[in-house]
Amino acid sequence: MKIVFLDVKTIGEDIDLSGFDTLGDVIKYPFSTSEEVPERVKDADVMIVNKVQVNEQTIGSARNLKLVCVTATGTNNLDKDYLDKRGIAWRNVAGYSTDSVAQHTFAMLFYLLEKLRYYDDYVKEDRYTNDTVFTHFAEHFYELNGKTWGIIGLGNIGRRVAGIAKAFGAHVIYTSPSGSAPQEGYHQVDMDTLLASSDIISVHAPLNQFTENLIDKDCLKKMKPECIFLNLGRGQIVVESDLADALDAGTIAAAGLDVLCAEPMSEENPLRRIKDSKKLLITPHIAWASVEARTRLMNIILGQVKEFFSL
């Protein structure tokens, strides 16, 4: 069996992939363009990809191909009709990063809520040394206990975030952009109610026809001025120019983003102009990427390959 990794650097170089070597001939490419793929997979039995486009143009000459494994949950890079026509199976992975993303959600929240960058700089810049008072009150913060946390998209990650928020004493509400039926044990509200009521709003929804450009200037205007907005879903759910304007104007207090419309970040991204770390925190799509989550992901992929070939 020949197994080809087409963009192995998207997994990280610290993850042990030696289990795949026991299954056959393994070739790893750091990244692959669409133009490079046909030659690289022409005799592959298994393709393992993250972002690479899989369609007739890229795999049309791959005569031995039997299985495509996506090292992610989303599968918009797959032409499933073409795969079905060719009789090529595909697999993705769900649920591997729930704890990692939930943890990062709270890391982002507390960074913004407690003004941690400011206080870290205050100490490291030696302003605390020999100060007159043992506590520095220049930047104030509030407790999460008693606040309302609104969740957009109550899947596995949204439910995990809800459970942790409740443990901190927050009142949790949620809305379903697609209009899904209420989930038992959770308080579902309409979008306008969530926007107007929430002190913290976090997005954990997929990108689809219900969520694309969902958070625009009209939505942002309905949020509380003290609201902290967090997006850990997909970048295209937020109209970035509208968010930048809202942060500049003080329409909302702060935003934390782990996802952007273009990744890596585009020079044209309007959020680049906001340098105040109390207003904006952007992390480079790392919420999913704890060592445990990436290890779990690749162990699941390895199991999928073994199961498919009955190994």
C-alpha atoms as a printed R data frame, in Angstrom:
    type eleno elety resid chain resno       x      y       z
1   ATOM     1    CA   MET     A     1   0.000  0.000   0.000
2   ATOM     2    CA   LYS     A     2   1.202  3.518  -0.773
3   ATOM     3    CA   ILE     A     3   0.088  6.307   1.551
4   ATOM     4    CA   VAL     A     4   0.725  9.915   0.543
5   ATOM     5    CA   PHE     A     5   0.502 12.868   2.929
6   ATOM     6    CA   LEU     A     6   0.039 15.965   0.764
7   ATOM     7    CA   ASP     A     7   0.283 18.721   3.394
8   ATOM     8    CA   VAL     A     8   1.772 17.092   6.465
9   ATOM     9    CA   LYS     A     9   2.986 20.411   7.921
10  ATOM    10    CA   THR     A    10  -0.638 21.290   8.660
11  ATOM    11    CA   ILE     A    11  -0.535 18.596  11.354
12  ATOM    12    CA   GLY     A    12   2.715 19.797  12.941
13  ATOM    13    CA   GLU     A    13   6.134 18.214  12.966
14  ATOM    14    CA   ASP     A    14   5.927 17.175  16.633
15  ATOM    15    CA   ILE     A    15   3.256 14.487  16.143
16  ATOM    16    CA   ASP     A    16   4.333 10.837  15.897
17  ATOM    17    CA   LEU     A    17   3.190  9.399  12.557
18  ATOM    18    CA   SER     A    18   5.288  6.226  12.738
19  ATOM    19    CA   GLY     A    19   2.163  4.042  12.967
20  ATOM    20    CA   PHE     A    20   1.515  4.701   9.276
21  ATOM    21    CA   ASP     A    21   4.943  3.285   8.362
22  ATOM    22    CA   THR     A    22   3.768 -0.162   9.469
23  ATOM    23    CA   LEU     A    23   1.051 -0.138   6.790
24  ATOM    24    CA   GLY     A    24   3.222  0.294   3.702
25  ATOM    25    CA   ASP     A    25   5.170  2.870   1.733
26  ATOM    26    CA   VAL     A    26   4.602  6.354   3.201
27  ATOM    27    CA   ILE     A    27   5.498  9.579   1.388
28  ATOM    28    CA   LYS     A    28   5.169 12.914   3.175
29  ATOM    29    CA   TYR     A    29   5.071 16.290   1.416
30  ATOM    30    CA   PRO     A    30   5.118 19.444   3.571
31  ATOM    31    CA   PHE     A    31   2.653 21.219   1.246
32  ATOM    32    CA   SER     A    32   1.240 20.562  -2.220
33  ATOM    33    CA   THR     A    33  -0.240 22.887  -4.819
34  ATOM    34    CA   SER     A    34  -3.082 21.697  -7.019
35  ATOM    35    CA   GLU     A    35  -0.611 21.525  -9.890
36  ATOM    36    CA   GLU     A    36   1.718 19.235  -7.934
37  ATOM    37    CA   VAL     A    37  -0.939 16.804  -6.718
38  ATOM    38    CA   PRO     A    38  -1.507 14.685  -9.878
39  ATOM    39    CA   GLU     A    39   2.109 13.547 -10.096
40  ATOM    40    CA   ARG     A    40   2.373 12.972  -6.357
41  ATOM    41    CA   VAL     A    41  -0.711 10.735  -6.094
42  ATOM    42    CA   LYS     A    42  -0.630  8.928  -9.425
43  ATOM    43    CA   ASP     A    43   0.146  5.573  -7.756
44  ATOM    44    CA   ALA     A    44  -1.232  6.280  -4.254
45  ATOM    45    CA   ASP     A    45  -3.718  3.954  -2.565
46  ATOM    46    CA   VAL     A    46  -4.439  6.429   0.247
47  ATOM    47    CA   MET     A    47  -4.294 10.238   0.271
48  ATOM    48    CA   ILE     A    48  -4.131 12.125   3.561
49  ATOM    49    CA   VAL     A    49  -4.940 15.821   3.195
50  ATOM    50    CA   ASN     A    50  -6.042 18.851   5.134
51  ATOM    51    CA   LYS     A    51  -6.594 21.790   2.785
52  ATOM    52    CA   VAL     A    52  -5.628 20.282  -0.589
53  ATOM    53    CA   GLN     A    53  -8.416 20.348  -3.181
54  ATOM    54    CA   VAL     A    54  -9.538 16.851  -4.157
55  ATOM    55    CA   ASN     A    55 -11.310 16.795  -7.513
56  ATOM    56    CA   GLU     A    56 -10.995 15.461 -11.053
57  ATOM    57    CA   GLN     A    57  -8.226 17.913 -11.861
58  ATOM    58    CA   THR     A    58  -6.044 16.837  -8.945
59  ATOM    59    CA   ILE     A    59  -6.744 13.091  -8.705
60  ATOM    60    CA   GLY     A    60  -8.021 12.221 -12.177
61  ATOM    61    CA   SER     A    61  -4.831 10.283 -12.943
62  ATOM    62    CA   ALA     A    62  -4.704  8.493  -9.577
63  ATOM    63    CA   ARG     A    63  -5.736  5.051 -10.834
64  ATOM    64    CA   ASN     A    64  -4.999  3.160  -7.584
65  ATOM    65    CA   LEU     A    65  -6.678  5.592  -5.220
66  ATOM    66    CA   LYS     A    66  -9.131  3.946  -2.853
67  ATOM    67    CA   LEU     A    67  -9.362  6.218   0.198
68  ATOM    68    CA   VAL     A    68  -9.041  9.946   0.941
69  ATOM    69    CA   CYS     A    69  -8.642 10.931   4.597
70  ATOM    70    CA   VAL     A    70  -9.172 14.534   5.667
71  ATOM    71    CA   THR     A    71  -7.320 15.578   8.812
72  ATOM    72    CA   ALA     A    72 -10.203 17.863   9.819
73  ATOM    73    CA   THR     A    73 -13.957 17.923  10.279
74  ATOM    74    CA   GLY     A    74 -14.773 20.164   7.324
75  ATOM    75    CA   THR     A    75 -14.784 18.567   3.882
76  ATOM    76    CA   ASN     A    76 -15.462 21.495   1.518
77  ATOM    77    CA   ASN     A    77 -12.189 20.666  -0.261
78  ATOM    78    CA   LEU     A    78 -13.636 17.349  -1.485
79  ATOM    79    CA   ASP     A    79 -15.596 16.940  -4.712
80  ATOM    80    CA   LYS     A    80 -17.765 14.194  -3.260
81  ATOM    81    CA   ASP     A    81 -19.734 13.631  -6.435
82  ATOM    82    CA   TYR     A    82 -16.535 12.904  -8.305
83  ATOM    83    CA   LEU     A    83 -15.279 10.618  -5.523
84  ATOM    84    CA   ASP     A    84 -18.573  8.725  -5.577
85  ATOM    85    CA   LYS     A    85 -18.397  8.377  -9.357
86  ATOM    86    CA   ARG     A    86 -14.909  6.912  -9.041
87  ATOM    87    CA   GLY     A    87 -15.862  4.666  -6.123
88  ATOM    88    CA   ILE     A    88 -13.259  6.327  -3.905
89  ATOM    89    CA   ALA     A    89 -14.113  6.401  -0.207
90  ATOM    90    CA   TRP     A    90 -13.470  9.408   2.010
91  ATOM    91    CA   ARG     A    91 -13.229  9.929   5.741
92  ATOM    92    CA   ASN     A    92 -13.094 12.964   7.987
93  ATOM    93    CA   VAL     A    93 -12.734 13.297  11.761
94  ATOM    94    CA   ALA     A    94 -15.130 14.948  14.201
95  ATOM    95    CA   GLY     A    95 -14.888 15.582  17.928
96  ATOM    96    CA   TYR     A    96 -11.114 15.294  18.264
97  ATOM    97    CA   SER     A    97 -10.570 18.942  19.277
98  ATOM    98    CA   THR     A    98 -13.597 19.654  21.489
99  ATOM    99    CA   ASP     A    99 -11.626 20.088  24.711
100 ATOM   100    CA   SER     A   100  -8.826 21.988  22.985
101 ATOM   101    CA   VAL     A   101 -11.170 24.546  21.404
102 ATOM   102    CA   ALA     A   102 -13.213 24.931  24.594
103 ATOM   103    CA   GLN     A   103 -10.028 25.540  26.589
104 ATOM   104    CA   HIS     A   104  -8.806 28.124  24.089
105 ATOM   105    CA   THR     A   105 -12.180 29.874  24.214
106 ATOM   106    CA   PHE     A   106 -11.686 30.556  27.891
107 ATOM   107    CA   ALA     A   107  -8.026 31.459  27.452
108 ATOM   108    CA   MET     A   108  -9.089 34.165  24.992
109 ATOM   109    CA   LEU     A   109 -11.928 35.329  27.206
110 ATOM   110    CA   PHE     A   110  -9.780 35.740  30.322
111 ATOM   111    CA   TYR     A   111  -7.018 37.501  28.388
112 ATOM   112    CA   LEU     A   112  -9.580 40.139  27.343
113 ATOM   113    CA   LEU     A   113 -11.832 40.116  30.408
114 ATOM   114    CA   GLU     A   114  -9.001 40.561  32.913
115 ATOM   115    CA   LYS     A   115  -6.818 42.846  30.724
116 ATOM   116    CA   LEU     A   116  -3.923 40.414  31.143
117 ATOM   117    CA   ARG     A   117  -1.722 41.995  28.468
118 ATOM   118    CA   TYR     A   118  -1.923 45.340  30.245
119 ATOM   119    CA   TYR     A   119  -1.023 43.901  33.643
120 ATOM   120    CA   ASP     A   120   1.774 41.748  32.235
121 ATOM   121    CA   ASP     A   121   3.274 44.821  30.542
122 ATOM   122    CA   TYR     A   122   2.804 46.875  33.717
123 ATOM   123    CA   VAL     A   123   4.994 44.475  35.672
124 ATOM   124    CA   LYS     A   124   7.559 43.710  32.952
125 ATOM   125    CA   GLU     A   125   8.016 47.401  32.195
126 ATOM   126    CA   ASP     A   126   8.998 47.850  35.852
127 ATOM   127    CA   ARG     A   127   6.088 50.122  36.662
128 ATOM   128    CA   TYR     A   128   5.115 47.881  39.603
129 ATOM   129    CA   THR     A   129   8.591 48.021  41.079
130 ATOM   130    CA   ASN     A   130   8.498 50.324  44.142
131 ATOM   131    CA   ASP     A   131   4.998 51.533  43.230
132 ATOM   132    CA   THR     A   132   3.066 53.255  46.003
133 ATOM   133    CA   VAL     A   133   0.175 50.750  46.330
134 ATOM   134    CA   PHE     A   134   0.339 46.937  46.407
135 ATOM   135    CA   THR     A   135  -2.640 46.646  44.006
136 ATOM   136    CA   HIS     A   136  -2.845 48.486  40.699
137 ATOM   137    CA   PHE     A   137  -6.387 49.585  39.777
138 ATOM   138    CA   ALA     A   138  -5.861 51.363  36.453
139 ATOM   139    CA   GLU     A   139  -7.693 48.687  34.466
140 ATOM   140    CA   HIS     A   140 -10.776 47.155  36.030
141 ATOM   141    CA   PHE     A   141 -12.335 43.767  35.305
142 ATOM   142    CA   TYR     A   142 -15.443 41.841  36.303
143 ATOM   143    CA   GLU     A   143 -16.334 38.344  37.419
144 ATOM   144    CA   LEU     A   144 -17.778 35.803  35.023
145 ATOM   145    CA   ASN     A   145 -20.162 34.685  37.749
146 ATOM   146    CA   GLY     A   146 -23.610 36.127  37.108
147 ATOM   147    CA   LYS     A   147 -22.890 37.189  33.526
148 ATOM   148    CA   THR     A   148 -24.897 35.980  30.529
149 ATOM   149    CA   TRP     A   149 -22.949 33.907  28.007
150 ATOM   150    CA   GLY     A   150 -24.544 33.556  24.574
151 ATOM   151    CA   ILE     A   151 -23.452 30.699  22.326
152 ATOM   152    CA   ILE     A   152 -24.023 30.690  18.572
153 ATOM   153    CA   GLY     A   153 -23.970 27.056  17.440
154 ATOM   154    CA   LEU     A   154 -24.539 24.425  20.130
155 ATOM   155    CA   GLY     A   155 -22.635 21.420  18.804
156 ATOM   156    CA   ASN     A   156 -20.056 19.406  20.730
157 ATOM   157    CA   ILE     A   157 -17.816 22.412  21.319
158 ATOM   158    CA   GLY     A   158 -20.679 24.748  22.140
159 ATOM   159    CA   ARG     A   159 -22.026 22.316  24.729
160 ATOM   160    CA   ARG     A   160 -18.565 21.911  26.277
161 ATOM   161    CA   VAL     A   161 -18.191 25.683  26.528
162 ATOM   162    CA   ALA     A   162 -21.675 25.918  28.027
163 ATOM   163    CA   GLY     A   163 -20.786 23.418  30.738
164 ATOM   164    CA   ILE     A   164 -17.602 25.259  31.701
165 ATOM   165    CA   ALA     A   165 -19.340 28.652  31.649
166 ATOM   166    CA   LYS     A   166 -22.032 27.316  33.968
167 ATOM   167    CA   ALA     A   167 -19.330 26.045  36.333
168 ATOM   168    CA   PHE     A   168 -18.084 29.642  36.586
169 ATOM   169    CA   GLY     A   169 -21.602 30.753  37.472
170 ATOM   170    CA   ALA     A   170 -22.583 32.227  34.115
171 ATOM   171    CA   HIS     A   171 -26.119 32.095  32.781
172 ATOM   172    CA   VAL     A   172 -25.919 30.353  29.391
173 ATOM   173    CA   ILE     A   173 -28.237 30.920  26.447
174 ATOM   174    CA   TYR     A   174 -27.808 29.825  22.852
175 ATOM   175    CA   THR     A   175 -29.211 30.282  19.379
176 ATOM   176    CA   SER     A   176 -29.212 28.021  16.343
177 ATOM   177    CA   PRO     A   177 -28.662 29.921  13.073
178 ATOM   178    CA   SER     A   178 -30.093 26.992  11.119
179 ATOM   179    CA   GLY     A   179 -33.229 26.819  13.253
180 ATOM   180    CA   SER     A   180 -32.503 23.442  14.846
181 ATOM   181    CA   ALA     A   181 -34.939 22.132  17.430
182 ATOM   182    CA   PRO     A   182 -34.241 23.100  21.060
183 ATOM   183    CA   GLN     A   183 -31.777 20.879  22.920
184 ATOM   184    CA   GLU     A   184 -32.889 19.519  26.260
185 ATOM   185    CA   GLY     A   185 -31.099 21.091  29.197
186 ATOM   186    CA   TYR     A   186 -30.129 24.281  27.330
187 ATOM   187    CA   HIS     A   187 -31.961 27.603  26.998
188 ATOM   188    CA   GLN     A   188 -32.542 28.428  23.349
189 ATOM   189    CA   VAL     A   189 -33.396 32.004  22.347
190 ATOM   190    CA   ASP     A   190 -33.733 33.884  19.080
191 ATOM   191    CA   MET     A   191 -30.741 35.704  17.627
192 ATOM   192    CA   ASP     A   192 -31.858 39.200  18.599
193 ATOM   193    CA   THR     A   193 -32.419 38.152  22.217
194 ATOM   194    CA   LEU     A   194 -28.980 36.578  22.397
195 ATOM   195    CA   LEU     A   195 -27.277 39.647  20.923
196 ATOM   196    CA   ALA     A   196 -29.030 42.070  23.265
197 ATOM   197    CA   SER     A   197 -28.749 39.972  26.448
198 ATOM   198    CA   SER     A   198 -25.239 38.540  26.374
199 ATOM   199    CA   ASP     A   199 -22.149 39.853  28.153
200 ATOM   200    CA   ILE     A   200 -20.035 37.283  26.317
201 ATOM   201    CA   ILE     A   201 -20.880 35.846  22.900
202 ATOM   202    CA   SER     A   202 -18.952 32.939  21.432
203 ATOM   203    CA   VAL     A   203 -19.373 31.433  17.974
204 ATOM   204    CA   HIS     A   204 -18.907 27.670  17.567
205 ATOM   205    CA   ALA     A   205 -20.915 27.172  14.377
206 ATOM   206    CA   PRO     A   206 -19.868 25.765  10.992
207 ATOM   207    CA   LEU     A   207 -19.775 27.913   7.874
208 ATOM   208    CA   ASN     A   208 -22.904 27.416   5.793
209 ATOM   209    CA   GLN     A   209 -25.723 29.367   4.157
210 ATOM   210    CA   PHE     A   210 -27.117 30.262   7.583
211 ATOM   211    CA   THR     A   211 -23.874 31.585   9.092
212 ATOM   212    CA   GLU     A   212 -21.879 33.227   6.290
213 ATOM   213    CA   ASN     A   213 -21.542 36.962   7.089
214 ATOM   214    CA   LEU     A   214 -23.920 36.425  10.006
215 ATOM   215    CA   ILE     A   215 -22.141 38.831  12.340
216 ATOM   216    CA   ASP     A   216 -22.361 42.148  10.511
217 ATOM   217    CA   LYS     A   217 -22.777 45.782  11.566
218 ATOM   218    CA   ASP     A   218 -26.466 45.291  12.348
219 ATOM   219    CA   CYS     A   219 -25.721 42.394  14.695
220 ATOM   220    CA   LEU     A   220 -22.839 44.234  16.320
221 ATOM   221    CA   LYS     A   221 -25.045 47.262  17.008
222 ATOM   222    CA   LYS     A   222 -27.458 45.024  18.929
223 ATOM   223    CA   MET     A   223 -24.720 43.825  21.309
224 ATOM   224    CA   LYS     A   224 -24.055 45.425  24.681
225 ATOM   225    CA   PRO     A   225 -21.230 48.009  24.767
226 ATOM   226    CA   GLU     A   226 -19.508 45.844  27.385
227 ATOM   227    CA   CYS     A   227 -19.864 42.643  25.329
228 ATOM   228    CA   ILE     A   228 -16.819 40.493  24.588
229 ATOM   229    CA   PHE     A   229 -17.261 38.691  21.264
230 ATOM   230    CA   LEU     A   230 -15.346 35.477  20.474
231 ATOM   231    CA   ASN     A   231 -15.233 33.652  17.142
232 ATOM   232    CA   LEU     A   232 -13.896 30.094  17.181
233 ATOM   233    CA   GLY     A   233 -16.090 28.867  14.331
234 ATOM   234    CA   ARG     A   234 -15.104 30.059  10.862
235 ATOM   235    CA   GLY     A   235 -13.745 33.421   9.791
236 ATOM   236    CA   GLN     A   236 -16.363 34.052   7.119
237 ATOM   237    CA   ILE     A   237 -19.089 34.096   9.776
238 ATOM   238    CA   VAL     A   238 -17.912 37.619  10.666
239 ATOM   239    CA   VAL     A   239 -17.806 40.652   8.388
240 ATOM   240    CA   GLU     A   240 -14.336 41.760   9.420
241 ATOM   241    CA   SER     A   241 -14.655 45.373   8.270
242 ATOM   242    CA   ASP     A   242 -17.834 45.756  10.344
243 ATOM   243    CA   LEU     A   243 -16.114 44.256  13.392
244 ATOM   244    CA   ALA     A   244 -13.125 46.579  13.003
245 ATOM   245    CA   ASP     A   245 -15.461 49.573  12.823
246 ATOM   246    CA   ALA     A   246 -17.381 48.377  15.903
247 ATOM   247    CA   LEU     A   247 -14.170 48.012  17.915
248 ATOM   248    CA   ASP     A   248 -12.939 51.436  16.831
249 ATOM   249    CA   ALA     A   249 -16.257 53.018  17.765
250 ATOM   250    CA   GLY     A   250 -16.599 51.194  21.097
251 ATOM   251    CA   THR     A   251 -19.815 49.529  19.959
252 ATOM   252    CA   ILE     A   252 -18.576 46.424  21.799
253 ATOM   253    CA   ALA     A   253 -15.813 46.132  24.378
254 ATOM   254    CA   ALA     A   254 -13.527 43.571  22.784
255 ATOM   255    CA   ALA     A   255 -13.195 40.659  20.373
256 ATOM   256    CA   GLY     A   256 -11.159 37.470  20.336
257 ATOM   257    CA   LEU     A   257 -10.730 35.645  17.041
258 ATOM   258    CA   ASP     A   258  -9.020 32.360  16.285
259 ATOM   259    CA   VAL     A   259 -10.290 32.293  12.694
260 ATOM   260    CA   LEU     A   260 -10.171 34.833   9.865
261 ATOM   261    CA   CYS     A   261 -11.687 35.125   6.397
262 ATOM   262    CA   ALA     A   262  -8.245 34.635   4.828
263 ATOM   263    CA   GLU     A   263  -5.635 32.488   6.568
264 ATOM   264    CA   PRO     A   264  -2.793 33.300   6.939
265 ATOM   265    CA   MET     A   265  -3.924 36.864   7.590
266 ATOM   266    CA   SER     A   266  -4.224 39.069   4.534
267 ATOM   267    CA   GLU     A   267  -2.504 42.440   4.314
268 ATOM   268    CA   GLU     A   268  -5.918 43.868   3.418
269 ATOM   269    CA   ASN     A   269  -7.545 42.646   6.636
270 ATOM   270    CA   PRO     A   270  -9.102 45.724   8.298
271 ATOM   271    CA   LEU     A   271  -8.466 44.277  11.754
272 ATOM   272    CA   ARG     A   272  -4.726 44.843  11.285
273 ATOM   273    CA   ARG     A   273  -5.210 48.502  12.152
274 ATOM   274    CA   ILE     A   274  -6.374 47.725  15.686
275 ATOM   275    CA   LYS     A   275  -3.291 47.527  17.905
276 ATOM   276    CA   ASP     A   276  -4.979 47.827  21.298
277 ATOM   277    CA   SER     A   277  -4.671 44.396  22.938
278 ATOM   278    CA   LYS     A   278  -7.458 45.222  25.357
279 ATOM   279    CA   LYS     A   279  -9.832 45.488  22.398
280 ATOM   280    CA   LEU     A   280  -8.638 42.706  20.107
281 ATOM   281    CA   LEU     A   281  -6.884 39.366  20.412
282 ATOM   282    CA   ILE     A   282  -6.232 37.281  17.298
283 ATOM   283    CA   THR     A   283  -4.630 33.859  17.465
284 ATOM   284    CA   PRO     A   284  -3.500 32.066  14.275
285 ATOM   285    CA   HIS     A   285  -6.105 29.273  14.072
286 ATOM   286    CA   ILE     A   286  -4.561 27.330  16.964
287 ATOM   287    CA   ALA     A   287  -7.584 26.551  19.139
288 ATOM   288    CA   TRP     A   288  -7.894 23.036  17.683
289 ATOM   289    CA   ALA     A   289  -4.182 22.308  17.850
290 ATOM   290    CA   SER     A   290  -3.246 21.106  21.332
291 ATOM   291    CA   VAL     A   291  -0.746 18.243  21.255
292 ATOM   292    CA   GLU     A   292  -3.421 15.918  22.580
293 ATOM   293    CA   ALA     A   293  -5.967 16.956  19.929
294 ATOM   294    CA   ARG     A   294  -3.526 16.535  17.047
295 ATOM   295    CA   THR     A   295  -2.354 13.176  18.401
296 ATOM   296    CA   ARG     A   296  -5.964 12.053  18.781
297 ATOM   297    CA   LEU     A   297  -6.721 13.226  15.245
298 ATOM   298    CA   MET     A   298  -3.928 11.218  13.649
299 ATOM   299    CA   ASN     A   299  -4.648  8.127  15.735
300 ATOM   300    CA   ILE     A   300  -8.240  8.254  14.453
301 ATOM   301    CA   ILE     A   301  -7.005  8.616  10.851
302 ATOM   302    CA   LEU     A   302  -4.661  5.664  11.341
303 ATOM   303    CA   GLY     A   303  -7.579  3.621  12.659
304 ATOM   304    CA   GLN     A   304  -9.707  4.615   9.659
305 ATOM   305    CA   VAL     A   305  -7.065  3.386   7.223
306 ATOM   306    CA   LYS     A   306  -6.670  0.106   9.108
307 ATOM   307    CA   GLU     A   307 -10.426 -0.404   9.263
308 ATOM   308    CA   PHE     A   308 -10.934  0.357   5.574
309 ATOM   309    CA   PHE     A   309  -8.327 -2.200   4.501
310 ATOM   310    CA   SER     A   310  -9.276 -4.656   7.297
311 ATOM   311    CA   LEU     A   311  -5.748 -4.555   8.710
